[in-house]
Amino acid sequence: MEQSGNFFQMGGYAFYVWSSYGLTLIVLLINYLSPKFSEKKLIAELVKRSKLKKTDIK
């Protein structure tokens, strides 16, 4: 049991190690989710423009 405690304490550098892991996870999530939201906005804009062009033709 003591070995797992030592692992999580990382020899006194636990704060720096785990905060690095946390920051990396946040950056990866932002990099993954950002294009998803941009894609939804782009599709909505294209649909809006498409509807405007159809009404202009009539």
CHARMM internal coordinates of N, CA and C (Angstrom, degrees):
IC EDIT
DIST 1 N 1 CA 1.4573
DIST 1 CA 1 C 1.5233
ANGL 1 N 1 CA 1 C 110.59
DIST 1 C 2 N 1.3210
ANGL 1 CA 1 C 2 N 115.75
DIHE 1 N 1 CA 1 C 2 N -32.51
DIST 2 N 2 CA 1.4539
ANGL 1 C 2 N 2 CA 119.92
DIHE 1 CA 1 C 2 N 2 CA -179.29
DIST 2 CA 2 C 1.5260
ANGL 2 N 2 CA 2 C 111.48
DIHE 1 C 2 N 2 CA 2 C -67.14
DIST 2 C 3 N 1.3172
ANGL 2 CA 2 C 3 N 116.19
DIHE 2 N 2 CA 2 C 3 N -30.75
DIST 3 N 3 CA 1.4637
ANGL 2 C 3 N 3 CA 119.71
DIHE 2 CA 2 C 3 N 3 CA -179.99
DIST 3 CA 3 C 1.5218
ANGL 3 N 3 CA 3 C 111.32
DIHE 2 C 3 N 3 CA 3 C -64.27
DIST 3 C 4 N 1.3339
ANGL 3 CA 3 C 4 N 117.05
DIHE 3 N 3 CA 3 C 4 N -39.68
DIST 4 N 4 CA 1.4701
ANGL 3 C 4 N 4 CA 118.61
DIHE 3 CA 3 C 4 N 4 CA 179.09
DIST 4 CA 4 C 1.5257
ANGL 4 N 4 CA 4 C 110.46
DIHE 3 C 4 N 4 CA 4 C -67.68
DIST 4 C 5 N 1.3063
ANGL 4 CA 4 C 5 N 118.29
DIHE 4 N 4 CA 4 C 5 N -35.72
DIST 5 N 5 CA 1.4611
ANGL 4 C 5 N 5 CA 121.35
DIHE 4 CA 4 C 5 N 5 CA 176.35
DIST 5 CA 5 C 1.5161
ANGL 5 N 5 CA 5 C 111.37
DIHE 4 C 5 N 5 CA 5 C -63.38
DIST 5 C 6 N 1.3211
ANGL 5 CA 5 C 6 N 116.41
DIHE 5 N 5 CA 5 C 6 N -41.84
DIST 6 N 6 CA 1.4605
ANGL 5 C 6 N 6 CA 120.47
DIHE 5 CA 5 C 6 N 6 CA 177.17
DIST 6 CA 6 C 1.5230
ANGL 6 N 6 CA 6 C 111.41
DIHE 5 C 6 N 6 CA 6 C -64.86
DIST 6 C 7 N 1.3349
ANGL 6 CA 6 C 7 N 115.16
DIHE 6 N 6 CA 6 C 7 N -36.42
DIST 7 N 7 CA 1.4699
ANGL 6 C 7 N 7 CA 118.81
DIHE 6 CA 6 C 7 N 7 CA 178.68
DIST 7 CA 7 C 1.5218
ANGL 7 N 7 CA 7 C 110.84
DIHE 6 C 7 N 7 CA 7 C -62.17
DIST 7 C 8 N 1.3249
ANGL 7 CA 7 C 8 N 117.08
DIHE 7 N 7 CA 7 C 8 N -47.17
DIST 8 N 8 CA 1.4579
ANGL 7 C 8 N 8 CA 120.17
DIHE 7 CA 7 C 8 N 8 CA -177.48
DIST 8 CA 8 C 1.5261
ANGL 8 N 8 CA 8 C 112.65
DIHE 7 C 8 N 8 CA 8 C -72.46
DIST 8 C 9 N 1.3224
ANGL 8 CA 8 C 9 N 117.99
DIHE 8 N 8 CA 8 C 9 N -22.66
DIST 9 N 9 CA 1.4597
ANGL 8 C 9 N 9 CA 120.76
DIHE 8 CA 8 C 9 N 9 CA 177.54
DIST 9 CA 9 C 1.5263
ANGL 9 N 9 CA 9 C 111.22
DIHE 8 C 9 N 9 CA 9 C -81.92
DIST 9 C 10 N 1.3041
ANGL 9 CA 9 C 10 N 117.86
DIHE 9 N 9 CA 9 C 10 N -20.43
DIST 10 N 10 CA 1.4633
ANGL 9 C 10 N 10 CA 124.17
DIHE 9 CA 9 C 10 N 10 CA 176.28
DIST 10 CA 10 C 1.5262
ANGL 10 N 10 CA 10 C 112.74
DIHE 9 C 10 N 10 CA 10 C 52.58
DIST 10 C 11 N 1.3074
ANGL 10 CA 10 C 11 N 117.11
DIHE 10 N 10 CA 10 C 11 N 40.39
DIST 11 N 11 CA 1.4600
ANGL 10 C 11 N 11 CA 120.78
DIHE 10 CA 10 C 11 N 11 CA 175.90
DIST 11 CA 11 C 1.5220
ANGL 11 N 11 CA 11 C 113.56
DIHE 10 C 11 N 11 CA 11 C 63.36
DIST 11 C 12 N 1.3028
ANGL 11 CA 11 C 12 N 117.88
DIHE 11 N 11 CA 11 C 12 N 31.78
DIST 12 N 12 CA 1.4546
ANGL 11 C 12 N 12 CA 121.34
DIHE 11 CA 11 C 12 N 12 CA 179.62
DIST 12 CA 12 C 1.5223
ANGL 12 N 12 CA 12 C 114.34
DIHE 11 C 12 N 12 CA 12 C 92.24
DIST 12 C 13 N 1.3187
ANGL 12 CA 12 C 13 N 117.22
DIHE 12 N 12 CA 12 C 13 N -5.65
DIST 13 N 13 CA 1.4589
ANGL 12 C 13 N 13 CA 121.43
DIHE 12 CA 12 C 13 N 13 CA -179.47
DIST 13 CA 13 C 1.5273
ANGL 13 N 13 CA 13 C 112.55
DIHE 12 C 13 N 13 CA 13 C -105.59
DIST 13 C 14 N 1.3063
ANGL 13 CA 13 C 14 N 116.63
DIHE 13 N 13 CA 13 C 14 N 18.95
DIST 14 N 14 CA 1.4666
ANGL 13 C 14 N 14 CA 121.44
DIHE 13 CA 13 C 14 N 14 CA -174.02
DIST 14 CA 14 C 1.5301
ANGL 14 N 14 CA 14 C 112.14
DIHE 13 C 14 N 14 CA 14 C -57.68
DIST 14 C 15 N 1.3140
ANGL 14 CA 14 C 15 N 117.66
DIHE 14 N 14 CA 14 C 15 N -43.21
DIST 15 N 15 CA 1.4666
ANGL 14 C 15 N 15 CA 119.87
DIHE 14 CA 14 C 15 N 15 CA -177.88
DIST 15 CA 15 C 1.5259
ANGL 15 N 15 CA 15 C 110.89
DIHE 14 C 15 N 15 CA 15 C -58.80
DIST 15 C 16 N 1.3136
ANGL 15 CA 15 C 16 N 117.08
DIHE 15 N 15 CA 15 C 16 N -45.41
DIST 16 N 16 CA 1.4609
ANGL 15 C 16 N 16 CA 121.15
DIHE 15 CA 15 C 16 N 16 CA -178.08
DIST 16 CA 16 C 1.5275
ANGL 16 N 16 CA 16 C 111.56
DIHE 15 C 16 N 16 CA 16 C -69.85
DIST 16 C 17 N 1.3241
ANGL 16 CA 16 C 17 N 115.60
DIHE 16 N 16 CA 16 C 17 N -40.47
DIST 17 N 17 CA 1.4644
ANGL 16 C 17 N 17 CA 120.02
DIHE 16 CA 16 C 17 N 17 CA -178.89
DIST 17 CA 17 C 1.5245
ANGL 17 N 17 CA 17 C 110.76
DIHE 16 C 17 N 17 CA 17 C -66.59
DIST 17 C 18 N 1.3305
ANGL 17 CA 17 C 18 N 117.16
DIHE 17 N 17 CA 17 C 18 N -51.97
DIST 18 N 18 CA 1.4653
ANGL 17 C 18 N 18 CA 119.66
DIHE 17 CA 17 C 18 N 18 CA -176.36
DIST 18 CA 18 C 1.5309
ANGL 18 N 18 CA 18 C 112.16
DIHE 17 C 18 N 18 CA 18 C -70.80
DIST 18 C 19 N 1.3182
ANGL 18 CA 18 C 19 N 117.34
DIHE 18 N 18 CA 18 C 19 N -32.89
DIST 19 N 19 CA 1.4706
ANGL 18 C 19 N 19 CA 118.00
DIHE 18 CA 18 C 19 N 19 CA 176.10
DIST 19 CA 19 C 1.5327
ANGL 19 N 19 CA 19 C 110.12
DIHE 18 C 19 N 19 CA 19 C -68.27
DIST 19 C 20 N 1.3277
ANGL 19 CA 19 C 20 N 117.51
DIHE 19 N 19 CA 19 C 20 N -32.98
DIST 20 N 20 CA 1.4685
ANGL 19 C 20 N 20 CA 120.52
DIHE 19 CA 19 C 20 N 20 CA 175.74
DIST 20 CA 20 C 1.5154
ANGL 20 N 20 CA 20 C 111.04
DIHE 19 C 20 N 20 CA 20 C -65.71
DIST 20 C 21 N 1.3322
ANGL 20 CA 20 C 21 N 116.01
DIHE 20 N 20 CA 20 C 21 N -42.78
DIST 21 N 21 CA 1.4603
ANGL 20 C 21 N 21 CA 119.41
DIHE 20 CA 20 C 21 N 21 CA 176.74
DIST 21 CA 21 C 1.5282
ANGL 21 N 21 CA 21 C 110.74
DIHE 20 C 21 N 21 CA 21 C -62.32
DIST 21 C 22 N 1.3254
ANGL 21 CA 21 C 22 N 116.33
DIHE 21 N 21 CA 21 C 22 N -43.18
DIST 22 N 22 CA 1.4649
ANGL 21 C 22 N 22 CA 119.99
DIHE 21 CA 21 C 22 N 22 CA -179.93
DIST 22 CA 22 C 1.5169
ANGL 22 N 22 CA 22 C 112.27
DIHE 21 C 22 N 22 CA 22 C -64.13
DIST 22 C 23 N 1.3184
ANGL 22 CA 22 C 23 N 116.97
DIHE 22 N 22 CA 22 C 23 N -44.17
DIST 23 N 23 CA 1.4602
ANGL 22 C 23 N 23 CA 120.78
DIHE 22 CA 22 C 23 N 23 CA 179.62
DIST 23 CA 23 C 1.5279
ANGL 23 N 23 CA 23 C 110.99
DIHE 22 C 23 N 23 CA 23 C -64.51
DIST 23 C 24 N 1.3255
ANGL 23 CA 23 C 24 N 116.05
DIHE 23 N 23 CA 23 C 24 N -39.97
DIST 24 N 24 CA 1.4631
ANGL 23 C 24 N 24 CA 120.23
DIHE 23 CA 23 C 24 N 24 CA 177.38
DIST 24 CA 24 C 1.5240
ANGL 24 N 24 CA 24 C 110.78
DIHE 23 C 24 N 24 CA 24 C -62.32
DIST 24 C 25 N 1.3197
ANGL 24 CA 24 C 25 N 117.00
DIHE 24 N 24 CA 24 C 25 N -42.53
DIST 25 N 25 CA 1.4624
ANGL 24 C 25 N 25 CA 120.84
DIHE 24 CA 24 C 25 N 25 CA 178.52
DIST 25 CA 25 C 1.5295
ANGL 25 N 25 CA 25 C 111.00
DIHE 24 C 25 N 25 CA 25 C -62.29
DIST 25 C 26 N 1.3205
ANGL 25 CA 25 C 26 N 117.44
DIHE 25 N 25 CA 25 C 26 N -41.90
DIST 26 N 26 CA 1.4647
ANGL 25 C 26 N 26 CA 121.11
DIHE 25 CA 25 C 26 N 26 CA 179.41
DIST 26 CA 26 C 1.5261
ANGL 26 N 26 CA 26 C 110.63
DIHE 25 C 26 N 26 CA 26 C -63.38
DIST 26 C 27 N 1.3250
ANGL 26 CA 26 C 27 N 117.20
DIHE 26 N 26 CA 26 C 27 N -44.69
DIST 27 N 27 CA 1.4668
ANGL 26 C 27 N 27 CA 120.78
DIHE 26 CA 26 C 27 N 27 CA 179.86
DIST 27 CA 27 C 1.5229
ANGL 27 N 27 CA 27 C 110.81
DIHE 26 C 27 N 27 CA 27 C -63.53
DIST 27 C 28 N 1.3254
ANGL 27 CA 27 C 28 N 117.16
DIHE 27 N 27 CA 27 C 28 N -41.84
DIST 28 N 28 CA 1.4647
ANGL 27 C 28 N 28 CA 120.17
DIHE 27 CA 27 C 28 N 28 CA 178.66
DIST 28 CA 28 C 1.5242
ANGL 28 N 28 CA 28 C 111.45
DIHE 27 C 28 N 28 CA 28 C -64.24
DIST 28 C 29 N 1.3234
ANGL 28 CA 28 C 29 N 117.21
DIHE 28 N 28 CA 28 C 29 N -40.11
DIST 29 N 29 CA 1.4642
ANGL 28 C 29 N 29 CA 119.99
DIHE 28 CA 28 C 29 N 29 CA 177.63
DIST 29 CA 29 C 1.5296
ANGL 29 N 29 CA 29 C 111.37
DIHE 28 C 29 N 29 CA 29 C -64.59
DIST 29 C 30 N 1.3210
ANGL 29 CA 29 C 30 N 117.03
DIHE 29 N 29 CA 29 C 30 N -41.47
DIST 30 N 30 CA 1.4625
ANGL 29 C 30 N 30 CA 120.37
DIHE 29 CA 29 C 30 N 30 CA 178.08
DIST 30 CA 30 C 1.5298
ANGL 30 N 30 CA 30 C 110.01
DIHE 29 C 30 N 30 CA 30 C -63.25
DIST 30 C 31 N 1.3282
ANGL 30 CA 30 C 31 N 116.32
DIHE 30 N 30 CA 30 C 31 N -43.12
DIST 31 N 31 CA 1.4650
ANGL 30 C 31 N 31 CA 119.96
DIHE 30 CA 30 C 31 N 31 CA 179.16
DIST 31 CA 31 C 1.5236
ANGL 31 N 31 CA 31 C 112.22
DIHE 30 C 31 N 31 CA 31 C -65.27
DIST 31 C 32 N 1.3002
ANGL 31 CA 31 C 32 N 118.00
DIHE 31 N 31 CA 31 C 32 N -28.00
DIST 32 N 32 CA 1.4590
ANGL 31 C 32 N 32 CA 121.58
DIHE 31 CA 31 C 32 N 32 CA 178.87
DIST 32 CA 32 C 1.5304
ANGL 32 N 32 CA 32 C 111.42
DIHE 31 C 32 N 32 CA 32 C -82.07
DIST 32 C 33 N 1.3246
ANGL 32 CA 32 C 33 N 116.99
DIHE 32 N 32 CA 32 C 33 N -43.11
DIST 33 N 33 CA 1.4648
ANGL 32 C 33 N 33 CA 120.87
DIHE 32 CA 32 C 33 N 33 CA -173.18
DIST 33 CA 33 C 1.5264
ANGL 33 N 33 CA 33 C 113.72
DIHE 32 C 33 N 33 CA 33 C -82.57
DIST 33 C 34 N 1.3068
ANGL 33 CA 33 C 34 N 118.08
DIHE 33 N 33 CA 33 C 34 N -30.10
DIST 34 N 34 CA 1.4552
ANGL 33 C 34 N 34 CA 121.60
DIHE 33 CA 33 C 34 N 34 CA -177.11
DIST 34 CA 34 C 1.5337
ANGL 34 N 34 CA 34 C 112.97
DIHE 33 C 34 N 34 CA 34 C -56.34
DIST 34 C 35 N 1.3236
ANGL 34 CA 34 C 35 N 119.67
DIHE 34 N 34 CA 34 C 35 N -49.30
DIST 35 N 35 CA 1.4650
ANGL 34 C 35 N 35 CA 118.97
DIHE 34 CA 34 C 35 N 35 CA 178.33
DIST 35 CA 35 C 1.5291
ANGL 35 N 35 CA 35 C 113.05
DIHE 34 C 35 N 35 CA 35 C -64.68
DIST 35 C 36 N 1.3195
ANGL 35 CA 35 C 36 N 117.30
DIHE 35 N 35 CA 35 C 36 N -29.61
DIST 36 N 36 CA 1.4672
ANGL 35 C 36 N 36 CA 120.44
DIHE 35 CA 35 C 36 N 36 CA 178.68
DIST 36 CA 36 C 1.5263
ANGL 36 N 36 CA 36 C 110.48
DIHE 35 C 36 N 36 CA 36 C -63.22
DIST 36 C 37 N 1.3332
ANGL 36 CA 36 C 37 N 116.50
DIHE 36 N 36 CA 36 C 37 N -45.21
DIST 37 N 37 CA 1.4574
ANGL 36 C 37 N 37 CA 120.12
DIHE 36 CA 36 C 37 N 37 CA 179.07
DIST 37 CA 37 C 1.5295
ANGL 37 N 37 CA 37 C 111.31
DIHE 36 C 37 N 37 CA 37 C -69.31
DIST 37 C 38 N 1.3164
ANGL 37 CA 37 C 38 N 116.98
DIHE 37 N 37 CA 37 C 38 N -38.77
DIST 38 N 38 CA 1.4676
ANGL 37 C 38 N 38 CA 120.72
DIHE 37 CA 37 C 38 N 38 CA 178.41
DIST 38 CA 38 C 1.5223
ANGL 38 N 38 CA 38 C 110.61
DIHE 37 C 38 N 38 CA 38 C -63.76
DIST 38 C 39 N 1.3234
ANGL 38 CA 38 C 39 N 116.28
DIHE 38 N 38 CA 38 C 39 N -38.24
DIST 39 N 39 CA 1.4634
ANGL 38 C 39 N 39 CA 120.51
DIHE 38 CA 38 C 39 N 39 CA 179.57
DIST 39 CA 39 C 1.5252
ANGL 39 N 39 CA 39 C 110.60
DIHE 38 C 39 N 39 CA 39 C -64.07
DIST 39 C 40 N 1.3224
ANGL 39 CA 39 C 40 N 117.63
DIHE 39 N 39 CA 39 C 40 N -42.14
DIST 40 N 40 CA 1.4644
ANGL 39 C 40 N 40 CA 121.01
DIHE 39 CA 39 C 40 N 40 CA 178.91
DIST 40 CA 40 C 1.5308
ANGL 40 N 40 CA 40 C 110.53
DIHE 39 C 40 N 40 CA 40 C -62.35
DIST 40 C 41 N 1.3421
ANGL 40 CA 40 C 41 N 116.99
DIHE 40 N 40 CA 40 C 41 N -42.60
DIST 41 N 41 CA 1.4622
ANGL 40 C 41 N 41 CA 120.13
DIHE 40 CA 40 C 41 N 41 CA 179.21
DIST 41 CA 41 C 1.5252
ANGL 41 N 41 CA 41 C 110.81
DIHE 40 C 41 N 41 CA 41 C -65.26
DIST 41 C 42 N 1.3323
ANGL 41 CA 41 C 42 N 116.82
DIHE 41 N 41 CA 41 C 42 N -41.03
DIST 42 N 42 CA 1.4549
ANGL 41 C 42 N 42 CA 121.16
DIHE 41 CA 41 C 42 N 42 CA -179.88
DIST 42 CA 42 C 1.5261
ANGL 42 N 42 CA 42 C 110.88
DIHE 41 C 42 N 42 CA 42 C -64.39
DIST 42 C 43 N 1.3097
ANGL 42 CA 42 C 43 N 117.44
DIHE 42 N 42 CA 42 C 43 N -43.86
DIST 43 N 43 CA 1.4636
ANGL 42 C 43 N 43 CA 121.00
DIHE 42 CA 42 C 43 N 43 CA 179.46
DIST 43 CA 43 C 1.5271
ANGL 43 N 43 CA 43 C 110.15
DIHE 42 C 43 N 43 CA 43 C -63.43
DIST 43 C 44 N 1.3231
ANGL 43 CA 43 C 44 N 117.49
DIHE 43 N 43 CA 43 C 44 N -42.40
DIST 44 N 44 CA 1.4648
ANGL 43 C 44 N 44 CA 120.77
DIHE 43 CA 43 C 44 N 44 CA 178.33
DIST 44 CA 44 C 1.5264
ANGL 44 N 44 CA 44 C 110.47
DIHE 43 C 44 N 44 CA 44 C -61.89
DIST 44 C 45 N 1.3267
ANGL 44 CA 44 C 45 N 117.19
DIHE 44 N 44 CA 44 C 45 N -41.75
DIST 45 N 45 CA 1.4638
ANGL 44 C 45 N 45 CA 120.97
DIHE 44 CA 44 C 45 N 45 CA 178.78
DIST 45 CA 45 C 1.5232
ANGL 45 N 45 CA 45 C 111.29
DIHE 44 C 45 N 45 CA 45 C -64.73
DIST 45 C 46 N 1.3213
ANGL 45 CA 45 C 46 N 117.19
DIHE 45 N 45 CA 45 C 46 N -40.96
DIST 46 N 46 CA 1.4657
ANGL 45 C 46 N 46 CA 120.57
DIHE 45 CA 45 C 46 N 46 CA 179.19
DIST 46 CA 46 C 1.5191
ANGL 46 N 46 CA 46 C 111.62
DIHE 45 C 46 N 46 CA 46 C -66.41
DIST 46 C 47 N 1.3146
ANGL 46 CA 46 C 47 N 117.20
DIHE 46 N 46 CA 46 C 47 N -39.12
DIST 47 N 47 CA 1.4697
ANGL 46 C 47 N 47 CA 120.79
DIHE 46 CA 46 C 47 N 47 CA 176.74
DIST 47 CA 47 C 1.5235
ANGL 47 N 47 CA 47 C 109.85
DIHE 46 C 47 N 47 CA 47 C -63.89
DIST 47 C 48 N 1.3158
ANGL 47 CA 47 C 48 N 116.79
DIHE 47 N 47 CA 47 C 48 N -42.02
DIST 48 N 48 CA 1.4691
ANGL 47 C 48 N 48 CA 121.45
DIHE 47 CA 47 C 48 N 48 CA 179.20
DIST 48 CA 48 C 1.5308
ANGL 48 N 48 CA 48 C 110.65
DIHE 47 C 48 N 48 CA 48 C -61.92
DIST 48 C 49 N 1.3356
ANGL 48 CA 48 C 49 N 116.11
DIHE 48 N 48 CA 48 C 49 N -45.53
DIST 49 N 49 CA 1.4668
ANGL 48 C 49 N 49 CA 119.83
DIHE 48 CA 48 C 49 N 49 CA 179.16
DIST 49 CA 49 C 1.5245
ANGL 49 N 49 CA 49 C 111.65
DIHE 48 C 49 N 49 CA 49 C -65.51
DIST 49 C 50 N 1.3196
ANGL 49 CA 49 C 50 N 115.74
DIHE 49 N 49 CA 49 C 50 N -36.92
DIST 50 N 50 CA 1.4569
ANGL 49 C 50 N 50 CA 120.19
DIHE 49 CA 49 C 50 N 50 CA 179.30
DIST 50 CA 50 C 1.5295
ANGL 50 N 50 CA 50 C 110.58
DIHE 49 C 50 N 50 CA 50 C -63.69
DIST 50 C 51 N 1.3146
ANGL 50 CA 50 C 51 N 116.98
DIHE 50 N 50 CA 50 C 51 N -41.07
DIST 51 N 51 CA 1.4612
ANGL 50 C 51 N 51 CA 121.01
DIHE 50 CA 50 C 51 N 51 CA 178.55
DIST 51 CA 51 C 1.5225
ANGL 51 N 51 CA 51 C 110.85
DIHE 50 C 51 N 51 CA 51 C -66.89
DIST 51 C 52 N 1.3266
ANGL 51 CA 51 C 52 N 117.58
DIHE 51 N 51 CA 51 C 52 N -37.45
DIST 52 N 52 CA 1.4556
ANGL 51 C 52 N 52 CA 121.14
DIHE 51 CA 51 C 52 N 52 CA 178.11
DIST 52 CA 52 C 1.5151
ANGL 52 N 52 CA 52 C 111.46
DIHE 51 C 52 N 52 CA 52 C -65.14
DIST 52 C 53 N 1.3201
ANGL 52 CA 52 C 53 N 117.99
DIHE 52 N 52 CA 52 C 53 N -40.86
DIST 53 N 53 CA 1.4539
ANGL 52 C 53 N 53 CA 121.14
DIHE 52 CA 52 C 53 N 53 CA 179.04
DIST 53 CA 53 C 1.5172
ANGL 53 N 53 CA 53 C 111.19
DIHE 52 C 53 N 53 CA 53 C -66.13
DIST 53 C 54 N 1.3359
ANGL 53 CA 53 C 54 N 117.81
DIHE 53 N 53 CA 53 C 54 N -36.24
DIST 54 N 54 CA 1.4682
ANGL 53 C 54 N 54 CA 120.63
DIHE 53 CA 53 C 54 N 54 CA 179.36
DIST 54 CA 54 C 1.5170
ANGL 54 N 54 CA 54 C 110.84
DIHE 53 C 54 N 54 CA 54 C -66.49
DIST 54 C 55 N 1.3178
ANGL 54 CA 54 C 55 N 117.77
DIHE 54 N 54 CA 54 C 55 N -36.41
DIST 55 N 55 CA 1.4668
ANGL 54 C 55 N 55 CA 120.04
DIHE 54 CA 54 C 55 N 55 CA 179.99
DIST 55 CA 55 C 1.5215
ANGL 55 N 55 CA 55 C 110.58
DIHE 54 C 55 N 55 CA 55 C -75.83
DIST 55 C 56 N 1.3356
ANGL 55 CA 55 C 56 N 118.76
DIHE 55 N 55 CA 55 C 56 N -27.21
DIST 56 N 56 CA 1.4560
ANGL 55 C 56 N 56 CA 121.87
DIHE 55 CA 55 C 56 N 56 CA 177.89
DIST 56 CA 56 C 1.5321
ANGL 56 N 56 CA 56 C 111.51
DIHE 55 C 56 N 56 CA 56 C -71.99
DIST 56 C 57 N 1.2988
ANGL 56 CA 56 C 57 N 117.30
DIHE 56 N 56 CA 56 C 57 N -30.49
DIST 57 N 57 CA 1.4546
ANGL 56 C 57 N 57 CA 122.00
DIHE 56 CA 56 C 57 N 57 CA -177.61
DIST 57 CA 57 C 1.5151
ANGL 57 N 57 CA 57 C 111.17
DIHE 56 C 57 N 57 CA 57 C -71.65
DIST 57 C 58 N 1.3026
ANGL 57 CA 57 C 58 N 118.68
DIHE 57 N 57 CA 57 C 58 N -35.42
DIST 58 N 58 CA 1.4731
ANGL 57 C 58 N 58 CA 122.44
DIHE 57 CA 57 C 58 N 58 CA -175.81
DIST 58 CA 58 C 1.4749
ANGL 58 N 58 CA 58 C 112.44
DIHE 57 C 58 N 58 CA 58 C -70.01
END
COOR INIT
IC SEED 1 N 1 CA 1 C
IC BUILD
